[in-house]
Amino acid sequence: MDDINTLRRILKENRAIAVVGLSADWYRPSYFAAKYMQGHGYRVIPVNPRHAGGEILGERCYASLREIPGKVDIVDVFRRTEDVPPVAEDAIAIGAKVLWQQLGVRNESAAARAREAGLEAVVDRCVKIEHGRLFGGLNWVGVNTRVISAKRPRWLAY
């Protein structure tokens, strides 16, 4: 399910991302990834019980997925692998479309549970890296994106 066309479609069609485990510390990977996605037009919804009721990146922070009003397209998980199953159940309960496990997070049983409930599941991939790789953000720094094209994508501003 992690092929280029699927990842590109997921990131193009889904614009509301609940980031479970989003840190309020600017130097943490979750903060960096969320800020990048926010800067590229995505709505980022922080989920972190330690900061519930407060704000991270200018957005209200929630204690759990089930407290979020409105729709969530992607549930982006920045938690330990063993913590993913209850997050997957919450993602199913709120009607999310995608369960996305960040780099280093590989809970295959949670991914399978999400898939059998009708969600798409991405495992062990960074949403920021994939967005940059597939939509033209990494090629300027010489990163091998594994996407070969002589044309710049039309949706880029530069």
N, C-alpha and C positions, 0 to 999 in steps of 0.2 A: 504493500500500500504506500510505500515511500518513494515511488517513482517520480520523476521530475514533473510530469504533467499533472499528477494528482496533487502534489505539493503546491504547484503554481495555482491550480484551480481552488484549492482550499484557501490559500492566502488572498486570492483575488475576490472570492465570493463572500468571505466571512470577515466582518469588520469590527465586531465587538469581542474583545479578548479579556476573559477573567484570568488574572495571574494569581494562582494559588501559591502562597509563600513569597509574595513580593515584599522585598525588604525596603525600609525607608532610608537605608544607608546608600548613598550615591555610588560607593565603590563596589557594591555587590553585583554579581552578574545579573540577577533578576531585575534590579533597578535599571541597569544599563540596557538590557534587552527591551524592557517595557518602555523606557524613554525613547529608544530608537523607533519602536512600533508606533508610539504616540506621535512622533515626529513625521511619520509616514501616513498619517490620516486614520489610524486605527483608534477606536475607543478602548482604553485600558481601564479595567475595573480591578482595583487591588483587593485581594483576599488574604488577610493576615489577622488572626485573633488578637495579637499583641497591639495592633494599631487600629482596631475596630472603632468606628465612630470618628476617627481622625481622618487625615488626608495624606495620600502619597501621590506625588506627581500631579497635584491639584485635583485629584479625584477622591471621592469619599471611599474609605476603606471598610470592608465588611468582614465579619468574623467567619462567615461560611458562604458557600455558593448559594445555599437556599435562602439567604437573606437578601440577595440582589434583586431589586425590582427591575422589571423589563427583561429583554432577551439577552442571552449570551450565546455567541456562536462558537467560540473556541475556549476550552478550558485548558490553560497552559500551566503545567504542574512543575513547580520548583520545590519539590519535596523529596525526601528519601524514597527509594524504590518501595520499601515496605509500607509506606504511608499512602500509596496510590489507591488501593482498593476502595476505601471510603470516599475518596475524591471522585472516583469513577462512578460510584453509586449516586453521589450528589449531582454529577454532570448529567447522568441519565434522568434523574428526578426533575431537573430544571429544564430539560428539553434542549440541551446544548447539541450542537451538530458534530463537534470534534473534541476528542480527548487527546491532548498533545503533551507528551512526556519529554522534558528537556534533556539535553546532553547528559549522559551518565545515569539517567532514570530509565530502567528497563523492567517494567512489571508486565510481563506478557499475559498473565491471567486477567489483570485489570483491562488490558487492551482487548482481549478476547471478549470479556463481559460487555465492554462498551460496544464492540462490533455486533454482538448478538442482540443488543438493544437498539441497533440502528445507527449508532454513531460511527464516524470514521475515527481511526486511531493512528497516531503517529508516535513512534517510540524512539528515544535516544537521539533526538535532533533539536537544534536550537532554532526557535522561530525567527530570531533576528538574523542568524547566519543564513538560513534558508531564504528569507526575504531578500537579503542582499545578494545572494548567489543567483537567485532566479529572476530578480527584477533589476539587476544591473548595479548594485551598490558595492560589490567586492572587486570587480574587475579593475578598478582604478588603482588598487594597491598591489596588484600582481598575484592575487590569490587564484589558484586553479579552481574554477567554478564547475568544471566538467560540463559546461554548456557552451557549445561552439557556435558562434555566429559572428558575422562581419558587420552586423547592423545593430545599432543601439535600439533598445525598446522604445516605441513611440510614446509611452507614458512618462518617460523621464523628462524633467524640466531642462536639463542641460544638453 
